[in-house]
Amino acid sequence: MWSTSFTRLAALLGLIAAGLGSAFAQEKVKVGMVMPLTGTLASAGKQVTAGARLYLHQHGTRVAGKEIELMVKDDTS
């Protein structure tokens, strides 16, 4: 029982360490938003997207020395 739990914990920590290592190496962090930009909910999706861009514009696009890039995709609802 303990060996199975320990093995799973070790595997999880290894995956997290591998993911964090590559995230710290990047100079640009991409944040993705999948929003409805067409269809019946297009106005709400466009308002949320505009709000996120306004926040980045007012507070800057650099956090902890990394540049944040906002990527917006249409969910084609």
PDB file of N, CA, C, O and CB in Angstrom:
ATOM      1  N   MET A   1       0.815  -1.184   0.000  1.00  0.00           N
ATOM      2  CA  MET A   1       0.000   0.000   0.000  1.00  0.00           C
ATOM      3  C   MET A   1       0.868   1.261   0.000  1.00  0.00           C
ATOM      4  O   MET A   1       0.666   2.150  -0.826  1.00  0.00           O
ATOM      5  CB  MET A   1      -0.932  -0.009   1.197  1.00  0.00           C
ATOM      6  N   TRP A   2       1.841   1.342   0.931  1.00  0.00           N
ATOM      7  CA  TRP A   2       2.706   2.502   1.003  1.00  0.00           C
ATOM      8  C   TRP A   2       3.589   2.629  -0.217  1.00  0.00           C
ATOM      9  O   TRP A   2       3.860   3.735  -0.684  1.00  0.00           O
ATOM     10  CB  TRP A   2       3.549   2.442   2.237  1.00  0.00           C
ATOM     11  N   SER A   3       4.043   1.493  -0.737  1.00  0.00           N
ATOM     12  CA  SER A   3       4.933   1.565  -1.896  1.00  0.00           C
ATOM     13  C   SER A   3       4.190   2.070  -3.124  1.00  0.00           C
ATOM     14  O   SER A   3       4.764   2.798  -3.934  1.00  0.00           O
ATOM     15  CB  SER A   3       5.552   0.194  -2.185  1.00  0.00           C
ATOM     16  N   THR A   4       2.930   1.699  -3.274  1.00  0.00           N
ATOM     17  CA  THR A   4       2.143   2.184  -4.410  1.00  0.00           C
ATOM     18  C   THR A   4       1.905   3.688  -4.284  1.00  0.00           C
ATOM     19  O   THR A   4       2.043   4.426  -5.259  1.00  0.00           O
ATOM     20  CB  THR A   4       0.793   1.431  -4.502  1.00  0.00           C
ATOM     21  N   SER A   5       1.552   4.136  -3.091  1.00  0.00           N
ATOM     22  CA  SER A   5       1.326   5.566  -2.873  1.00  0.00           C
ATOM     23  C   SER A   5       2.611   6.358  -3.073  1.00  0.00           C
ATOM     24  O   SER A   5       2.596   7.435  -3.670  1.00  0.00           O
ATOM     25  CB  SER A   5       0.771   5.813  -1.467  1.00  0.00           C
ATOM     26  N   PHE A   6       3.716   5.827  -2.576  1.00  0.00           N
ATOM     27  CA  PHE A   6       4.994   6.508  -2.734  1.00  0.00           C
ATOM     28  C   PHE A   6       5.396   6.583  -4.202  1.00  0.00           C
ATOM     29  O   PHE A   6       5.911   7.606  -4.653  1.00  0.00           O
ATOM     30  CB  PHE A   6       6.080   5.797  -1.926  1.00  0.00           C
ATOM     31  N   THR A   7       5.164   5.511  -4.947  1.00  0.00           N
ATOM     32  CA  THR A   7       5.501   5.497  -6.372  1.00  0.00           C
ATOM     33  C   THR A   7       4.670   6.524  -7.123  1.00  0.00           C
ATOM     34  O   THR A   7       5.190   7.245  -7.975  1.00  0.00           O
ATOM     35  CB  THR A   7       5.282   4.097  -6.970  1.00  0.00           C
ATOM     36  N   ARG A   8       3.399   6.592  -6.816  1.00  0.00           N
ATOM     37  CA  ARG A   8       2.536   7.582  -7.482  1.00  0.00           C
ATOM     38  C   ARG A   8       2.957   9.003  -7.127  1.00  0.00           C
ATOM     39  O   ARG A   8       2.986   9.877  -7.994  1.00  0.00           O
ATOM     40  CB  ARG A   8       1.061   7.360  -7.093  1.00  0.00           C
ATOM     41  N   LEU A   9       3.281   9.239  -5.862  1.00  0.00           N
ATOM     42  CA  LEU A   9       3.724  10.560  -5.437  1.00  0.00           C
ATOM     43  C   LEU A   9       5.037  10.942  -6.124  1.00  0.00           C
ATOM     44  O   LEU A   9       5.198  12.079  -6.567  1.00  0.00           O
ATOM     45  CB  LEU A   9       3.889  10.602  -3.913  1.00  0.00           C
ATOM     46  N   ALA A  10       5.962  10.005  -6.212  1.00  0.00           N
ATOM     47  CA  ALA A  10       7.245  10.279  -6.871  1.00  0.00           C
ATOM     48  C   ALA A  10       7.039  10.581  -8.356  1.00  0.00           C
ATOM     49  O   ALA A  10       7.682  11.476  -8.904  1.00  0.00           O
ATOM     50  CB  ALA A  10       8.205   9.082  -6.700  1.00  0.00           C
ATOM     51  N   ALA A  11       6.150   9.840  -9.000  1.00  0.00           N
ATOM     52  CA  ALA A  11       5.872  10.083 -10.419  1.00  0.00           C
ATOM     53  C   ALA A  11       5.230  11.455 -10.612  1.00  0.00           C
ATOM     54  O   ALA A  11       5.580  12.178 -11.545  1.00  0.00           O
ATOM     55  CB  ALA A  11       4.954   8.979 -10.989  1.00  0.00           C
ATOM     56  N   LEU A  12       4.291  11.816  -9.735  1.00  0.00           N
ATOM     57  CA  LEU A  12       3.639  13.112  -9.827  1.00  0.00           C
ATOM     58  C   LEU A  12       4.638  14.243  -9.610  1.00  0.00           C
ATOM     59  O   LEU A  12       4.627  15.225 -10.352  1.00  0.00           O
ATOM     60  CB  LEU A  12       2.503  13.207  -8.813  1.00  0.00           C
ATOM     61  N   LEU A  13       5.492  14.120  -8.612  1.00  0.00           N
ATOM     62  CA  LEU A  13       6.494  15.154  -8.366  1.00  0.00           C
ATOM     63  C   LEU A  13       7.478  15.269  -9.521  1.00  0.00           C
ATOM     64  O   LEU A  13       7.933  16.369  -9.835  1.00  0.00           O
ATOM     65  CB  LEU A  13       7.244  14.863  -7.076  1.00  0.00           C
ATOM     66  N   GLY A  14       7.811  14.155 -10.155  1.00  0.00           N
ATOM     67  CA  GLY A  14       8.688  14.190 -11.317  1.00  0.00           C
ATOM     68  C   GLY A  14       8.066  14.928 -12.481  1.00  0.00           C
ATOM     69  O   GLY A  14       8.735  15.704 -13.163  1.00  0.00           O
ATOM     70  N   LEU A  15       6.765  14.685 -12.714  1.00  0.00           N
ATOM     71  CA  LEU A  15       6.074  15.378 -13.804  1.00  0.00           C
ATOM     72  C   LEU A  15       5.965  16.875 -13.523  1.00  0.00           C
ATOM     73  O   LEU A  15       6.119  17.696 -14.426  1.00  0.00           O
ATOM     74  CB  LEU A  15       4.676  14.781 -14.017  1.00  0.00           C
ATOM     75  N   ILE A  16       5.700  17.220 -12.272  1.00  0.00           N
ATOM     76  CA  ILE A  16       5.613  18.638 -11.920  1.00  0.00           C
ATOM     77  C   ILE A  16       6.968  19.320 -12.094  1.00  0.00           C
ATOM     78  O   ILE A  16       7.044  20.434 -12.613  1.00  0.00           O
ATOM     79  CB  ILE A  16       5.114  18.805 -10.472  1.00  0.00           C
ATOM     80  N   ALA A  17       8.031  18.654 -11.663  1.00  0.00           N
ATOM     81  CA  ALA A  17       9.372  19.234 -11.804  1.00  0.00           C
ATOM     82  C   ALA A  17       9.743  19.416 -13.264  1.00  0.00           C
ATOM     83  O   ALA A  17      10.359  20.419 -13.627  1.00  0.00           O
ATOM     84  CB  ALA A  17      10.411  18.354 -11.112  1.00  0.00           C
ATOM     85  N   ALA A  18       9.376  18.457 -14.105  1.00  0.00           N
ATOM     86  CA  ALA A  18       9.676  18.575 -15.539  1.00  0.00           C
ATOM     87  C   ALA A  18       8.903  19.728 -16.152  1.00  0.00           C
ATOM     88  O   ALA A  18       9.438  20.465 -16.981  1.00  0.00           O
ATOM     89  CB  ALA A  18       9.343  17.264 -16.277  1.00  0.00           C
ATOM     90  N   GLY A  19       7.653  19.891 -15.754  1.00  0.00           N
ATOM     91  CA  GLY A  19       6.843  20.986 -16.282  1.00  0.00           C
ATOM     92  C   GLY A  19       7.308  22.337 -15.803  1.00  0.00           C
ATOM     93  O   GLY A  19       7.314  23.297 -16.574  1.00  0.00           O
ATOM     94  N   LEU A  20       7.701  22.437 -14.541  1.00  0.00           N
ATOM     95  CA  LEU A  20       8.173  23.707 -14.017  1.00  0.00           C
ATOM     96  C   LEU A  20       9.506  24.106 -14.621  1.00  0.00           C
ATOM     97  O   LEU A  20       9.762  25.291 -14.837  1.00  0.00           O
ATOM     98  CB  LEU A  20       8.290  23.640 -12.515  1.00  0.00           C
ATOM     99  N   GLY A  21      10.344  23.144 -14.890  1.00  0.00           N
ATOM    100  CA  GLY A  21      11.638  23.454 -15.481  1.00  0.00           C
ATOM    101  C   GLY A  21      11.492  24.104 -16.841  1.00  0.00           C
ATOM    102  O   GLY A  21      12.205  25.055 -17.158  1.00  0.00           O
ATOM    103  N   SER A  22      10.575  23.600 -17.642  1.00  0.00           N
ATOM    104  CA  SER A  22      10.382  24.192 -18.963  1.00  0.00           C
ATOM    105  C   SER A  22       9.651  25.523 -18.868  1.00  0.00           C
ATOM    106  O   SER A  22       9.878  26.405 -19.695  1.00  0.00           O
ATOM    107  CB  SER A  22       9.611  23.236 -19.868  1.00  0.00           C
ATOM    108  N   ALA A  23       8.779  25.688 -17.877  1.00  0.00           N
ATOM    109  CA  ALA A  23       8.066  26.956 -17.730  1.00  0.00           C
ATOM    110  C   ALA A  23       9.006  28.062 -17.273  1.00  0.00           C
ATOM    111  O   ALA A  23       8.863  29.203 -17.713  1.00  0.00           O
ATOM    112  CB  ALA A  23       6.911  26.809 -16.739  1.00  0.00           C
ATOM    113  N   PHE A  24       9.966  27.755 -16.401  1.00  0.00           N
ATOM    114  CA  PHE A  24      10.894  28.768 -15.945  1.00  0.00           C
ATOM    115  C   PHE A  24      11.892  29.150 -17.030  1.00  0.00           C
ATOM    116  O   PHE A  24      12.444  30.249 -16.989  1.00  0.00           O
ATOM    117  CB  PHE A  24      11.624  28.285 -14.717  1.00  0.00           C
ATOM    118  N   ALA A  25      12.135  28.285 -17.986  1.00  0.00           N
ATOM    119  CA  ALA A  25      13.101  28.577 -19.032  1.00  0.00           C
ATOM    120  C   ALA A  25      12.543  29.528 -20.079  1.00  0.00           C
ATOM    121  O   ALA A  25      13.309  30.157 -20.809  1.00  0.00           O
ATOM    122  CB  ALA A  25      13.550  27.299 -19.691  1.00  0.00           C
ATOM    123  N   GLN A  26      11.225  29.645 -20.164  1.00  0.00           N
ATOM    124  CA  GLN A  26      10.616  30.478 -21.189  1.00  0.00           C
ATOM    125  C   GLN A  26      10.654  31.945 -20.781  1.00  0.00           C
ATOM    126  O   GLN A  26      10.510  32.276 -19.604  1.00  0.00           O
ATOM    127  CB  GLN A  26       9.176  30.037 -21.454  1.00  0.00           C
ATOM    128  N   GLU A  27      10.846  32.802 -21.745  1.00  0.00           N
ATOM    129  CA  GLU A  27      10.810  34.238 -21.504  1.00  0.00           C
ATOM    130  C   GLU A  27       9.396  34.781 -21.650  1.00  0.00           C
ATOM    131  O   GLU A  27       9.078  35.828 -21.086  1.00  0.00           O
ATOM    132  CB  GLU A  27      11.753  34.960 -22.461  1.00  0.00           C
ATOM    133  N   LYS A  28       8.545  34.089 -22.396  1.00  0.00           N
ATOM    134  CA  LYS A  28       7.191  34.549 -22.661  1.00  0.00           C
ATOM    135  C   LYS A  28       6.219  33.464 -22.204  1.00  0.00           C
ATOM    136  O   LYS A  28       6.350  32.301 -22.584  1.00  0.00           O
ATOM    137  CB  LYS A  28       6.992  34.886 -24.174  1.00  0.00           C
ATOM    138  N   VAL A  29       5.250  33.855 -21.388  1.00  0.00           N
ATOM    139  CA  VAL A  29       4.227  32.931 -20.917  1.00  0.00           C
ATOM    140  C   VAL A  29       2.952  33.221 -21.705  1.00  0.00           C
ATOM    141  O   VAL A  29       2.465  34.351 -21.722  1.00  0.00           O
ATOM    142  CB  VAL A  29       3.992  33.070 -19.365  1.00  0.00           C
ATOM    143  N   LYS A  30       2.426  32.204 -22.347  1.00  0.00           N
ATOM    144  CA  LYS A  30       1.214  32.366 -23.147  1.00  0.00           C
ATOM    145  C   LYS A  30       0.011  31.922 -22.321  1.00  0.00           C
ATOM    146  O   LYS A  30      -0.037  30.807 -21.802  1.00  0.00           O
ATOM    147  CB  LYS A  30       1.306  31.554 -24.474  1.00  0.00           C
ATOM    148  N   VAL A  31      -0.959  32.832 -22.217  1.00  0.00           N
ATOM    149  CA  VAL A  31      -2.196  32.556 -21.500  1.00  0.00           C
ATOM    150  C   VAL A  31      -3.302  32.467 -22.533  1.00  0.00           C
ATOM    151  O   VAL A  31      -3.532  33.413 -23.286  1.00  0.00           O
ATOM    152  CB  VAL A  31      -2.503  33.654 -20.421  1.00  0.00           C
ATOM    153  N   GLY A  32      -3.987  31.339 -22.571  1.00  0.00           N
ATOM    154  CA  GLY A  32      -5.014  31.115 -23.583  1.00  0.00           C
ATOM    155  C   GLY A  32      -6.414  31.310 -23.039  1.00  0.00           C
ATOM    156  O   GLY A  32      -6.713  30.942 -21.903  1.00  0.00           O
ATOM    157  N   MET A  33      -7.263  31.893 -23.864  1.00  0.00           N
ATOM    158  CA  MET A  33      -8.678  32.061 -23.538  1.00  0.00           C
ATOM    159  C   MET A  33      -9.482  31.538 -24.716  1.00  0.00           C
ATOM    160  O   MET A  33      -9.283  31.972 -25.850  1.00  0.00           O
ATOM    161  CB  MET A  33      -9.031  33.563 -23.227  1.00  0.00           C
ATOM    162  N   VAL A  34     -10.382  30.616 -24.454  1.00  0.00           N
ATOM    163  CA  VAL A  34     -11.298  30.130 -25.480  1.00  0.00           C
ATOM    164  C   VAL A  34     -12.650  30.745 -25.167  1.00  0.00           C
ATOM    165  O   VAL A  34     -13.314  30.360 -24.204  1.00  0.00           O
ATOM    166  CB  VAL A  34     -11.367  28.547 -25.520  1.00  0.00           C
ATOM    167  N   MET A  35     -13.045  31.693 -25.980  1.00  0.00           N
ATOM    168  CA  MET A  35     -14.258  32.465 -25.730  1.00  0.00           C
ATOM    169  C   MET A  35     -15.170  32.416 -26.940  1.00  0.00           C
ATOM    170  O   MET A  35     -14.701  32.226 -28.062  1.00  0.00           O
ATOM    171  CB  MET A  35     -13.916  33.920 -25.379  1.00  0.00           C
ATOM    172  N   PRO A  36     -16.493  32.587 -26.723  1.00  0.00           N
ATOM    173  CA  PRO A  36     -17.409  32.676 -27.868  1.00  0.00           C
ATOM    174  C   PRO A  36     -17.276  34.044 -28.531  1.00  0.00           C
ATOM    175  O   PRO A  36     -17.694  35.054 -27.966  1.00  0.00           O
ATOM    176  CB  PRO A  36     -18.879  32.431 -27.422  1.00  0.00           C
ATOM    177  N   LEU A  37     -16.707  34.074 -29.705  1.00  0.00           N
ATOM    178  CA  LEU A  37     -16.551  35.329 -30.443  1.00  0.00           C
ATOM    179  C   LEU A  37     -17.501  35.426 -31.618  1.00  0.00           C
ATOM    180  O   LEU A  37     -17.587  36.470 -32.265  1.00  0.00           O
ATOM    181  CB  LEU A  37     -15.130  35.473 -30.931  1.00  0.00           C
ATOM    182  N   THR A  38     -18.214  34.353 -31.898  1.00  0.00           N
ATOM    183  CA  THR A  38     -19.246  34.332 -32.928  1.00  0.00           C
ATOM    184  C   THR A  38     -20.477  33.656 -32.337  1.00  0.00           C
ATOM    185  O   THR A  38     -20.383  32.920 -31.355  1.00  0.00           O
ATOM    186  CB  THR A  38     -18.753  33.592 -34.224  1.00  0.00           C
ATOM    187  N   GLY A  39     -21.600  33.907 -32.928  1.00  0.00           N
ATOM    188  CA  GLY A  39     -22.823  33.261 -32.461  1.00  0.00           C
ATOM    189  C   GLY A  39     -23.584  34.125 -31.470  1.00  0.00           C
ATOM    190  O   GLY A  39     -23.400  35.340 -31.411  1.00  0.00           O
ATOM    191  N   THR A  40     -24.446  33.472 -30.692  1.00  0.00           N
ATOM    192  CA  THR A  40     -25.345  34.210 -29.811  1.00  0.00           C
ATOM    193  C   THR A  40     -24.639  34.836 -28.617  1.00  0.00           C
ATOM    194  O   THR A  40     -25.111  35.849 -28.101  1.00  0.00           O
ATOM    195  CB  THR A  40     -26.429  33.303 -29.324  1.00  0.00           C
ATOM    196  N   LEU A  41     -23.545  34.280 -28.169  1.00  0.00           N
ATOM    197  CA  LEU A  41     -22.821  34.811 -27.008  1.00  0.00           C
ATOM    198  C   LEU A  41     -21.600  35.632 -27.402  1.00  0.00           C
ATOM    199  O   LEU A  41     -20.701  35.842 -26.588  1.00  0.00           O
ATOM    200  CB  LEU A  41     -22.393  33.677 -26.104  1.00  0.00           C
ATOM    201  N   ALA A  42     -21.568  36.092 -28.634  1.00  0.00           N
ATOM    202  CA  ALA A  42     -20.394  36.812 -29.131  1.00  0.00           C
ATOM    203  C   ALA A  42     -20.140  38.096 -28.352  1.00  0.00           C
ATOM    204  O   ALA A  42     -18.987  38.426 -28.074  1.00  0.00           O
ATOM    205  CB  ALA A  42     -20.563  37.132 -30.607  1.00  0.00           C
ATOM    206  N   SER A  43     -21.185  38.821 -27.998  1.00  0.00           N
ATOM    207  CA  SER A  43     -20.975  40.096 -27.303  1.00  0.00           C
ATOM    208  C   SER A  43     -20.343  39.867 -25.925  1.00  0.00           C
ATOM    209  O   SER A  43     -19.470  40.630 -25.511  1.00  0.00           O
ATOM    210  CB  SER A  43     -22.314  40.856 -27.155  1.00  0.00           C
ATOM    211  N   ALA A  44     -20.773  38.835 -25.225  1.00  0.00           N
ATOM    212  CA  ALA A  44     -20.186  38.544 -23.913  1.00  0.00           C
ATOM    213  C   ALA A  44     -18.728  38.129 -24.056  1.00  0.00           C
ATOM    214  O   ALA A  44     -17.886  38.575 -23.278  1.00  0.00           O
ATOM    215  CB  ALA A  44     -20.983  37.441 -23.195  1.00  0.00           C
ATOM    216  N   GLY A  45     -18.415  37.290 -25.029  1.00  0.00           N
ATOM    217  CA  GLY A  45     -17.042  36.857 -25.246  1.00  0.00           C
ATOM    218  C   GLY A  45     -16.122  38.003 -25.616  1.00  0.00           C
ATOM    219  O   GLY A  45     -14.976  38.061 -25.170  1.00  0.00           O
ATOM    220  N   LYS A  46     -16.630  38.917 -26.436  1.00  0.00           N
ATOM    221  CA  LYS A  46     -15.823  40.072 -26.831  1.00  0.00           C
ATOM    222  C   LYS A  46     -15.589  41.005 -25.651  1.00  0.00           C
ATOM    223  O   LYS A  46     -14.520  41.606 -25.546  1.00  0.00           O
ATOM    224  CB  LYS A  46     -16.501  40.832 -27.975  1.00  0.00           C
ATOM    225  N   GLN A  47     -16.572  41.138 -24.758  1.00  0.00           N
ATOM    226  CA  GLN A  47     -16.403  41.986 -23.580  1.00  0.00           C
ATOM    227  C   GLN A  47     -15.374  41.393 -22.618  1.00  0.00           C
ATOM    228  O   GLN A  47     -14.558  42.126 -22.059  1.00  0.00           O
ATOM    229  CB  GLN A  47     -17.746  42.177 -22.865  1.00  0.00           C
ATOM    230  N   VAL A  48     -15.404  40.084 -22.421  1.00  0.00           N
ATOM    231  CA  VAL A  48     -14.433  39.441 -21.541  1.00  0.00           C
ATOM    232  C   VAL A  48     -13.026  39.576 -22.113  1.00  0.00           C
ATOM    233  O   VAL A  48     -12.074  39.848 -21.382  1.00  0.00           O
ATOM    234  CB  VAL A  48     -14.788  37.958 -21.336  1.00  0.00           C
ATOM    235  N   THR A  49     -12.905  39.385 -23.413  1.00  0.00           N
ATOM    236  CA  THR A  49     -11.604  39.515 -24.076  1.00  0.00           C
ATOM    237  C   THR A  49     -11.083  40.951 -23.962  1.00  0.00           C
ATOM    238  O   THR A  49      -9.906  41.171 -23.678  1.00  0.00           O
ATOM    239  CB  THR A  49     -11.709  39.100 -25.563  1.00  0.00           C
ATOM    240  N   ALA A  50     -11.966  41.914 -24.184  1.00  0.00           N
ATOM    241  CA  ALA A  50     -11.565  43.319 -24.065  1.00  0.00           C
ATOM    242  C   ALA A  50     -11.155  43.635 -22.628  1.00  0.00           C
ATOM    243  O   ALA A  50     -10.206  44.390 -22.413  1.00  0.00           O
ATOM    244  CB  ALA A  50     -12.713  44.253 -24.512  1.00  0.00           C
ATOM    245  N   GLY A  51     -11.843  43.079 -21.657  1.00  0.00           N
ATOM    246  CA  GLY A  51     -11.488  43.293 -20.259  1.00  0.00           C
ATOM    247  C   GLY A  51     -10.118  42.730 -19.918  1.00  0.00           C
ATOM    248  O   GLY A  51      -9.351  43.360 -19.190  1.00  0.00           O
ATOM    249  N   ALA A  52      -9.810  41.557 -20.434  1.00  0.00           N
ATOM    250  CA  ALA A  52      -8.496  40.951 -20.185  1.00  0.00           C
ATOM    251  C   ALA A  52      -7.393  41.773 -20.830  1.00  0.00           C
ATOM    252  O   ALA A  52      -6.335  41.975 -20.233  1.00  0.00           O
ATOM    253  CB  ALA A  52      -8.456  39.508 -20.714  1.00  0.00           C
ATOM    254  N   ARG A  53      -7.630  42.242 -22.033  1.00  0.00           N
ATOM    255  CA  ARG A  53      -6.622  43.077 -22.706  1.00  0.00           C
ATOM    256  C   ARG A  53      -6.442  44.407 -21.993  1.00  0.00           C
ATOM    257  O   ARG A  53      -5.324  44.912 -21.891  1.00  0.00           O
ATOM    258  CB  ARG A  53      -7.016  43.322 -24.167  1.00  0.00           C
ATOM    259  N   LEU A  54      -7.542  44.981 -21.496  1.00  0.00           N
ATOM    260  CA  LEU A  54      -7.458  46.237 -20.748  1.00  0.00           C
ATOM    261  C   LEU A  54      -6.666  46.041 -19.464  1.00  0.00           C
ATOM    262  O   LEU A  54      -5.854  46.894 -19.106  1.00  0.00           O
ATOM    263  CB  LEU A  54      -8.864  46.774 -20.429  1.00  0.00           C
ATOM    264  N   TYR A  55      -6.887  44.938 -18.769  1.00  0.00           N
ATOM    265  CA  TYR A  55      -6.144  44.650 -17.544  1.00  0.00           C
ATOM    266  C   TYR A  55      -4.651  44.558 -17.835  1.00  0.00           C
ATOM    267  O   TYR A  55      -3.839  45.133 -17.111  1.00  0.00           O
ATOM    268  CB  TYR A  55      -6.644  43.345 -16.902  1.00  0.00           C
ATOM    269  N   LEU A  56      -4.290  43.836 -18.894  1.00  0.00           N
ATOM    270  CA  LEU A  56      -2.877  43.717 -19.248  1.00  0.00           C
ATOM    271  C   LEU A  56      -2.294  45.069 -19.642  1.00  0.00           C
ATOM    272  O   LEU A  56      -1.135  45.359 -19.345  1.00  0.00           O
ATOM    273  CB  LEU A  56      -2.696  42.714 -20.390  1.00  0.00           C
ATOM    274  N   HIS A  57      -3.092  45.892 -20.306  1.00  0.00           N
ATOM    275  CA  HIS A  57      -2.609  47.207 -20.720  1.00  0.00           C
ATOM    276  C   HIS A  57      -2.364  48.106 -19.506  1.00  0.00           C
ATOM    277  O   HIS A  57      -1.378  48.842 -19.467  1.00  0.00           O
ATOM    278  CB  HIS A  57      -3.613  47.868 -21.677  1.00  0.00           C
ATOM    279  N   GLN A  58      -3.255  48.047 -18.525  1.00  0.00           N
ATOM    280  CA  GLN A  58      -3.125  48.922 -17.357  1.00  0.00           C
ATOM    281  C   GLN A  58      -2.057  48.437 -16.378  1.00  0.00           C
ATOM    282  O   GLN A  58      -1.359  49.255 -15.779  1.00  0.00           O
ATOM    283  CB  GLN A  58      -4.458  49.029 -16.642  1.00  0.00           C
ATOM    284  N   HIS A  59      -1.921  47.140 -16.209  1.00  0.00           N
ATOM    285  CA  HIS A  59      -1.014  46.600 -15.204  1.00  0.00           C
ATOM    286  C   HIS A  59       0.298  46.099 -15.790  1.00  0.00           C
ATOM    287  O   HIS A  59       1.162  45.622 -15.055  1.00  0.00           O
ATOM    288  CB  HIS A  59      -1.686  45.485 -14.466  1.00  0.00           C
ATOM    289  N   GLY A  60       0.452  46.201 -17.074  1.00  0.00           N
ATOM    290  CA  GLY A  60       1.690  45.762 -17.701  1.00  0.00           C
ATOM    291  C   GLY A  60       1.642  44.295 -18.089  1.00  0.00           C
ATOM    292  O   GLY A  60       0.861  43.517 -17.543  1.00  0.00           O
ATOM    293  N   THR A  61       2.479  43.938 -19.027  1.00  0.00           N
ATOM    294  CA  THR A  61       2.478  42.566 -19.525  1.00  0.00           C
ATOM    295  C   THR A  61       3.639  41.765 -18.970  1.00  0.00           C
ATOM    296  O   THR A  61       3.922  40.672 -19.460  1.00  0.00           O
ATOM    297  CB  THR A  61       2.526  42.556 -21.038  1.00  0.00           C
ATOM    298  N   ARG A  62       4.323  42.289 -17.948  1.00  0.00           N
ATOM    299  CA  ARG A  62       5.442  41.561 -17.346  1.00  0.00           C
ATOM    300  C   ARG A  62       5.107  41.224 -15.897  1.00  0.00           C
ATOM    301  O   ARG A  62       4.731  42.090 -15.107  1.00  0.00           O
ATOM    302  CB  ARG A  62       6.756  42.393 -17.426  1.00  0.00           C
ATOM    303  N   VAL A  63       5.255  39.947 -15.574  1.00  0.00           N
ATOM    304  CA  VAL A  63       5.050  39.468 -14.215  1.00  0.00           C
ATOM    305  C   VAL A  63       6.228  38.571 -13.878  1.00  0.00           C
ATOM    306  O   VAL A  63       6.519  37.622 -14.606  1.00  0.00           O
ATOM    307  CB  VAL A  63       3.680  38.708 -14.061  1.00  0.00           C
ATOM    308  N   ALA A  64       6.906  38.870 -12.777  1.00  0.00           N
ATOM    309  CA  ALA A  64       8.054  38.100 -12.309  1.00  0.00           C
ATOM    310  C   ALA A  64       9.117  37.973 -13.400  1.00  0.00           C
ATOM    311  O   ALA A  64       9.761  36.932 -13.531  1.00  0.00           O
ATOM    312  CB  ALA A  64       7.607  36.711 -11.846  1.00  0.00           C
ATOM    313  N   GLY A  65       9.292  39.034 -14.175  1.00  0.00           N
ATOM    314  CA  GLY A  65      10.317  39.042 -15.205  1.00  0.00           C
ATOM    315  C   GLY A  65       9.936  38.326 -16.487  1.00  0.00           C
ATOM    316  O   GLY A  65      10.744  38.243 -17.412  1.00  0.00           O
ATOM    317  N   LYS A  66       8.723  37.811 -16.555  1.00  0.00           N
ATOM    318  CA  LYS A  66       8.259  37.103 -17.746  1.00  0.00           C
ATOM    319  C   LYS A  66       7.197  37.944 -18.443  1.00  0.00           C
ATOM    320  O   LYS A  66       6.361  38.573 -17.794  1.00  0.00           O
ATOM    321  CB  LYS A  66       7.698  35.698 -17.379  1.00  0.00           C
ATOM    322  N   GLU A  67       7.241  37.947 -19.768  1.00  0.00           N
ATOM    323  CA  GLU A  67       6.237  38.658 -20.536  1.00  0.00           C
ATOM    324  C   GLU A  67       5.023  37.757 -20.725  1.00  0.00           C
ATOM    325  O   GLU A  67       5.162  36.570 -21.020  1.00  0.00           O
ATOM    326  CB  GLU A  67       6.804  39.117 -21.899  1.00  0.00           C
ATOM    327  N   ILE A  68       3.837  38.323 -20.555  1.00  0.00           N
ATOM    328  CA  ILE A  68       2.604  37.561 -20.712  1.00  0.00           C
ATOM    329  C   ILE A  68       1.994  37.891 -22.070  1.00  0.00           C
ATOM    330  O   ILE A  68       1.819  39.057 -22.422  1.00  0.00           O
ATOM    331  CB  ILE A  68       1.600  37.870 -19.560  1.00  0.00           C
ATOM    332  N   GLU A  69       1.677  36.852 -22.816  1.00  0.00           N
ATOM    333  CA  GLU A  69       1.031  37.005 -24.116  1.00  0.00           C
ATOM    334  C   GLU A  69      -0.358  36.383 -24.029  1.00  0.00           C
ATOM    335  O   GLU A  69      -0.498  35.217 -23.662  1.00  0.00           O
ATOM    336  CB  GLU A  69       1.877  36.346 -25.259  1.00  0.00           C
ATOM    337  N   LEU A  70      -1.378  37.158 -24.366  1.00  0.00           N
ATOM    338  CA  LEU A  70      -2.751  36.683 -24.323  1.00  0.00           C
ATOM    339  C   LEU A  70      -3.127  36.106 -25.682  1.00  0.00           C
ATOM    340  O   LEU A  70      -3.020  36.781 -26.706  1.00  0.00           O
ATOM    341  CB  LEU A  70      -3.719  37.823 -23.922  1.00  0.00           C
ATOM    342  N   MET A  71      -3.562  34.866 -25.680  1.00  0.00           N
ATOM    343  CA  MET A  71      -3.979  34.202 -26.913  1.00  0.00           C
ATOM    344  C   MET A  71      -5.476  33.922 -26.806  1.00  0.00           C
ATOM    345  O   MET A  71      -5.912  33.230 -25.886  1.00  0.00           O
ATOM    346  CB  MET A  71      -3.163  32.874 -27.159  1.00  0.00           C
ATOM    347  N   VAL A  72      -6.257  34.449 -27.730  1.00  0.00           N
ATOM    348  CA  VAL A  72      -7.717  34.296 -27.704  1.00  0.00           C
ATOM    349  C   VAL A  72      -8.141  33.498 -28.927  1.00  0.00           C
ATOM    350  O   VAL A  72      -7.782  33.825 -30.058  1.00  0.00           O
ATOM    351  CB  VAL A  72      -8.439  35.687 -27.668  1.00  0.00           C
ATOM    352  N   LYS A  73      -8.908  32.450 -28.678  1.00  0.00           N
ATOM    353  CA  LYS A  73      -9.450  31.621 -29.761  1.00  0.00           C
ATOM    354  C   LYS A  73     -10.968  31.581 -29.650  1.00  0.00           C
ATOM    355  O   LYS A  73     -11.522  31.644 -28.553  1.00  0.00           O
ATOM    356  CB  LYS A  73      -8.859  30.178 -29.716  1.00  0.00           C
ATOM    357  N   ASP A  74     -11.625  31.477 -30.784  1.00  0.00           N
ATOM    358  CA  ASP A  74     -13.079  31.388 -30.837  1.00  0.00           C
ATOM    359  C   ASP A  74     -13.489  29.931 -30.605  1.00  0.00           C
ATOM    360  O   ASP A  74     -12.900  29.018 -31.182  1.00  0.00           O
ATOM    361  CB  ASP A  74     -13.625  31.916 -32.205  1.00  0.00           C
ATOM    362  N   ASP A  75     -14.492  29.720 -29.765  1.00  0.00           N
ATOM    363  CA  ASP A  75     -14.962  28.367 -29.537  1.00  0.00           C
ATOM    364  C   ASP A  75     -15.968  27.914 -30.591  1.00  0.00           C
ATOM    365  O   ASP A  75     -16.456  26.784 -30.545  1.00  0.00           O
ATOM    366  CB  ASP A  75     -15.576  28.265 -28.169  1.00  0.00           C
ATOM    367  N   THR A  76     -16.273  28.789 -31.531  1.00  0.00           N
ATOM    368  CA  THR A  76     -17.194  28.511 -32.654  1.00  0.00           C
ATOM    369  C   THR A  76     -18.504  27.905 -32.160  1.00  0.00           C
ATOM    370  O   THR A  76     -18.938  26.851 -32.624  1.00  0.00           O
ATOM    371  CB  THR A  76     -16.532  27.559 -33.672  1.00  0.00           C
ATOM    372  N   SER A  77     -19.119  28.598 -31.210  1.00  0.00           N
ATOM    373  CA  SER A  77     -20.405  28.120 -30.677  1.00  0.00           C
ATOM    374  C   SER A  77     -21.540  28.421 -31.635  1.00  0.00           C
ATOM    375  O   SER A  77     -22.691  28.090 -31.351  1.00  0.00           O
ATOM    376  CB  SER A  77     -20.696  28.755 -29.315  1.00  0.00           C
TER     377      SER A  77
END
